[in-house]
Amino acid sequence: MIQHHCARSYEWTIAALETGVECRADEVCLQEPPRERGEIGINHSAYEIRKRKRVCTAIRKGSGLEVEERTDLSRGANDDVIATDVRRRGEKITRIVNIYDQKDAQSGERPARKLDWQRVIRQGGTVLARDLNAHSKRWDPRCQVQRDATFWEGVIDENGLEIGNDGRPTHHWTREDQEGESVIDLTLANRPIVRWTILADDHATGSDHEVIECEVGLDRQEEADHERVVRWNLAAMTEEDAEAAENLWMELAKERILLDAECTEDEVEQEGAWCQEAMSSVLDATTKEIRICARSKRWWNADIKERRRTVGREKRRRRHTEEAARAKAEHQKSILQSKRRM
């Protein structure tokens, strides 16, 4: 599952969904997606998207998941909460609850806190992906002043929820001349969280929140039919990789008999088949595979990924300079230029 706060940006929303494609995430939970204007909304050919005002949940097409949206559980906070029951044949239901906990501009209340969380949380099978806007030492070791956290600490304790976060900051902020970082994006579950990580430079967006990937005690589905290995990432090979590939090739080929001008057509075909199989074995052992999904956005290319990586590096350094702003602007510009060429 991928989790990300998109800062109301269409580009960062698509970037998070592309990350979902690359990571083969069955679910993508987004907070603060862009507000729709007219008939322009969020869509992605790899995902079925359920959108509310402040949250957006995407389910991967071809994932084999049976999906039921539970609007009865989020009634009264539908703008801020999406509850979705998912399961594959032969599996128990897992409830994915996508939450954005923020004050309503008009009432000043936090709608998500008005729900009956004892009822929302399905015992033995619930995952909560949330931007809490709450600060506590329970999930943020750098927290100096606890704020707005008592309610969620109670929900965690009453329902036996595990905190997936490992203490790394998920939010990097700048206000006037001050900078800081905190943990306000949480992954909670009452099933074992077997993997939780922050996706670094290659998957960064322009948002000031990190991209989170997690896996919760579920059997992963086999790769969908539309996704396949089409090549190896030769550009990423180091000198050591190239030397290892050469040595392995020489080892495989040392007992092969070289063909001469008198060889038959069958012998040439057999030799060609052997070369193809042997080369695949060598590359499998010494390089990384590139996985291309036909459902990816056509305009998402290597240049955009490189600029995204630059934005991520600037975020890691907590730099809010002209150089960082320029990297972010160039990233957005490259997306627009690529889309115009389509």
C-alpha positions in Angstrom: 0.0 0.0 0.0 1.1 3.5 -0.8 0.2 6.5 1.4 0.9 10.2 0.6 -0.3 13.7 1.3 -0.5 15.4 -2.1 -0.8 19.1 -1.0 -3.8 19.5 -3.5 -1.4 19.1 -6.4 -2.5 17.2 -9.5 1.1 16.5 -10.4 2.0 15.1 -7.0 -1.1 13.0 -7.0 -0.2 11.4 -10.4 3.4 11.0 -9.1 2.1 9.0 -6.1 -0.1 6.9 -8.4 2.9 6.2 -10.7 4.8 5.1 -7.6 1.9 2.7 -6.9 2.3 1.3 -10.4 6.0 0.8 -10.0 5.7 -0.8 -6.6 2.7 -2.9 -7.7 0.6 -1.5 -4.8 -2.9 -2.8 -4.7 -4.1 0.3 -2.7 -3.0 3.9 -2.8 -4.3 6.2 0.0 -4.0 9.9 -0.7 -4.8 12.8 1.5 -5.4 16.4 0.3 -5.8 15.5 -3.4 -6.5 18.4 -5.8 -9.9 19.9 -5.9 -11.8 19.2 -9.1 -12.5 22.0 -11.4 -15.4 21.6 -13.8 -15.1 18.2 -15.4 -11.4 17.8 -14.7 -10.8 15.2 -12.1 -8.2 12.6 -11.1 -8.0 9.5 -13.1 -5.4 6.8 -13.8 -5.7 3.9 -16.1 -4.1 1.5 -13.6 -6.4 2.4 -10.7 -10.1 2.7 -9.9 -10.3 5.8 -7.8 -12.8 6.8 -5.1 -12.5 10.4 -4.2 -13.8 12.7 -1.5 -13.0 16.3 -0.8 -9.9 15.6 1.4 -9.1 11.9 0.7 -8.8 9.7 -2.2 -8.4 5.9 -2.3 -7.2 4.1 -5.5 -7.6 0.3 -6.0 -5.3 -1.3 -8.7 -7.2 -2.7 -11.6 -6.4 -6.4 -12.2 -5.5 -6.9 -8.5 -8.2 -9.5 -8.1 -9.7 -7.7 -5.1 -13.4 -7.6 -4.4 -14.1 -4.1 -3.2 -17.0 -2.7 -1.1 -17.1 1.0 -0.1 -18.5 1.4 3.4 -20.1 4.8 3.4 -22.2 3.8 6.3 -19.1 3.8 8.5 -17.9 7.3 7.4 -21.3 9.0 7.5 -20.9 12.5 9.0 -17.2 12.7 7.9 -17.4 11.6 4.2 -15.2 14.5 3.1 -12.4 13.3 5.4 -12.7 9.5 5.6 -13.1 6.6 3.1 -13.6 3.1 4.5 -13.2 0.3 2.0 -13.5 -3.5 2.5 -11.3 -5.5 0.2 -10.6 -9.2 -0.1 -9.6 -11.9 -2.6 -11.4 -15.1 -3.0 -10.7 -17.4 0.0 -9.4 -14.6 2.2 -10.9 -12.7 5.1 -12.0 -9.0 4.6 -9.4 -6.3 5.2 -10.8 -2.8 5.9 -8.7 0.0 4.5 -9.6 3.4 6.2 -8.1 6.5 4.6 -8.3 9.5 7.0 -7.4 13.2 6.9 -7.9 14.6 10.4 -8.1 18.4 10.1 -10.4 21.1 11.4 -13.3 22.1 9.2 -12.9 25.7 8.1 -16.5 26.7 9.0 -17.3 24.7 12.1 -13.7 24.5 13.6 -14.5 20.8 14.4 -12.6 17.7 13.3 -15.3 15.5 11.6 -13.1 12.4 11.6 -13.2 12.4 15.4 -17.0 12.2 15.5 -17.1 8.7 14.1 -17.7 5.6 16.1 -14.2 4.2 15.8 -15.1 1.0 17.7 -17.5 0.3 14.8 -15.2 1.5 12.0 -12.3 -0.7 13.1 -12.9 -4.3 12.1 -11.4 -6.6 14.6 -8.5 -8.6 13.2 -8.4 -6.9 9.8 -8.2 -3.1 9.6 -5.5 -0.8 8.2 -5.7 3.0 8.9 -3.7 5.3 6.6 -4.0 8.8 8.1 -2.7 12.3 8.2 -3.4 13.0 11.8 -2.1 16.6 12.2 -1.4 15.4 15.8 1.9 15.4 17.7 2.9 12.8 20.3 6.0 11.1 21.5 4.2 7.8 20.9 5.0 8.1 17.2 7.4 11.0 17.0 10.6 10.8 19.2 11.5 14.5 18.4 8.1 15.8 19.7 8.6 18.5 22.3 5.0 19.6 22.9 2.2 17.1 22.7 -0.8 18.5 20.7 -4.1 17.1 19.4 -3.0 13.6 20.1 -5.0 12.4 23.1 -8.0 11.3 21.0 -6.0 9.1 18.6 -3.9 7.7 21.4 -7.1 6.5 22.9 -8.3 4.9 19.6 -4.9 3.1 19.3 -5.1 1.7 22.8 -8.8 0.8 22.8 -8.5 -1.1 19.6 -5.0 -2.7 20.0 -3.5 -0.9 16.9 0.1 -1.3 16.0 2.0 1.8 14.9 3.9 1.0 11.7 6.1 4.2 11.7 9.7 3.8 12.7 10.2 7.4 14.0 11.5 8.9 10.8 9.9 12.3 9.9 7.1 12.2 7.4 6.5 15.9 7.2 9.1 18.7 6.5 7.8 22.2 7.0 8.9 25.8 6.5 7.3 28.8 8.1 8.8 32.2 7.5 12.5 31.7 8.5 12.0 28.5 10.4 12.2 24.9 9.3 11.2 21.7 11.0 10.2 18.1 10.6 7.6 15.9 12.4 5.7 12.6 12.2 2.0 13.3 11.4 1.4 10.7 8.7 0.7 7.4 10.4 0.0 3.8 9.4 -1.9 1.8 12.0 -3.2 -1.7 11.9 -4.6 -4.5 14.1 -2.8 -7.0 11.8 1.0 -7.4 11.7 2.7 -4.7 9.8 5.4 -6.7 8.0 7.0 -3.8 6.1 6.9 0.0 6.5 9.3 2.4 4.8 9.6 5.9 3.4 10.3 5.9 -0.3 13.3 8.2 -0.9 14.6 10.2 -3.9 13.3 8.1 -6.8 9.7 8.4 -5.6 9.7 11.9 -4.0 7.0 14.4 -5.1 6.9 18.2 -4.6 4.8 17.8 -1.5 6.3 18.5 1.9 5.1 15.0 3.0 7.0 11.8 2.4 5.7 8.9 0.3 5.1 5.9 2.5 4.9 2.2 1.5 3.7 -0.5 3.8 2.6 -4.1 3.7 0.3 -5.6 6.3 0.1 -9.3 6.8 -1.5 -10.0 3.4 -0.6 -12.5 0.7 0.6 -10.5 -2.3 -1.1 -11.4 -5.6 0.9 -12.6 -8.5 1.9 -10.0 -11.1 -1.0 -8.9 -13.3 -1.0 -10.0 -16.9 -0.5 -6.5 -18.2 2.8 -6.1 -16.4 5.9 -7.8 -17.8 9.7 -7.6 -17.8 10.7 -6.1 -21.0 14.4 -5.3 -20.6 17.3 -5.1 -18.1 18.6 -1.8 -16.6 21.9 -1.9 -18.4 22.5 1.9 -17.8 22.6 1.2 -14.0 25.4 -1.4 -14.3 28.6 -0.6 -12.5 32.0 -1.7 -13.6 31.9 -4.5 -11.1 28.5 -5.6 -12.5 29.9 -5.6 -16.1 33.0 -7.6 -15.0 30.8 -10.1 -13.2 28.6 -10.5 -16.3 31.6 -11.0 -18.5 33.1 -13.6 -16.2 29.8 -15.5 -16.0 29.4 -15.4 -19.7 33.0 -16.8 -20.2 32.2 -19.5 -17.7 29.0 -20.6 -19.5 30.6 -20.4 -23.0 34.0 -22.0 -22.3 32.8 -25.5 -23.3 30.8 -24.4 -26.3 32.1 -25.5 -29.7 32.6 -22.6 -32.0 30.7 -22.8 -35.3 32.6 -22.6 -38.6 31.6 -22.0 -42.2 30.5 -25.6 -42.6 27.9 -25.6 -39.8 24.3 -26.5 -40.6 21.2 -24.3 -40.4 20.0 -26.3 -37.4 23.3 -25.8 -35.6 23.0 -22.0 -36.1 19.5 -22.0 -34.7 20.5 -24.1 -31.7 23.5 -21.8 -31.1 21.2 -18.7 -31.3 18.7 -20.2 -28.8 21.6 -21.1 -26.4 23.0 -17.5 -26.7 19.6 -16.0 -25.9 19.1 -18.3 -22.9 22.6 -17.8 -21.6 22.5 -14.0 -22.0 19.2 -13.9 -20.1 20.8 -16.0 -17.3 23.8 -13.6 -17.1 21.6 -10.5 -17.0 19.3 -12.0 -14.5 22.2 -12.6 -12.2 24.0 -9.3 -12.6 21.5 -6.6 -13.4 18.1 -5.2 -12.2 15.0 -5.8 -14.2 12.9 -2.9 -15.5 9.2 -3.5 -15.2 7.0 -1.5 -17.5 3.3 -1.4 -17.1 1.1 -0.6 -20.1 -1.3 1.2 -17.8 1.3 3.8 -16.8 0.8 7.4 -17.9 2.4 7.8 -21.4 3.9 11.1 -20.6 5.8 9.7 -17.5 9.4 9.4 -18.7 13.1 9.2 -17.6 13.6 13.0 -17.6 10.6 13.5 -15.3 11.9 10.7 -13.0 15.4 12.3 -12.9 13.9 15.7 -12.0 11.8 14.1 -9.4 14.9 12.5 -8.0 16.5 16.0 -7.8 13.5 17.3 -5.9 13.9 14.4 -3.5 17.5 15.1 -2.8 16.7 18.8 -2.0 14.1 17.6 0.4 16.5 15.2 2.1 18.9 18.1 2.7 16.0 20.2 4.0 16.9 22.9 1.6 14.4 25.6 1.0 16.5 27.8 -1.3 16.2 29.2 -4.8 17.9 26.0 -6.0 15.3 23.8 -4.4 12.5 26.0 -5.7 14.0 25.8 -9.2 14.2 22.0 -9.0 10.6 21.8 -8.1 9.6 24.2 -10.9 11.6 22.3 -13.5 10.0 19.1 -12.4 6.5 20.6 -13.0 7.7 22.1 -16.3 9.0 18.8 -17.6 5.6 17.2 -16.8 3.7 19.8 -18.7 6.1 19.6 -21.7 5.8 15.9 -21.8 2.0 16.0 -21.7 1.9 18.5 -24.5 3.9 16.2 -26.7 1.4 13.4 -26.3 
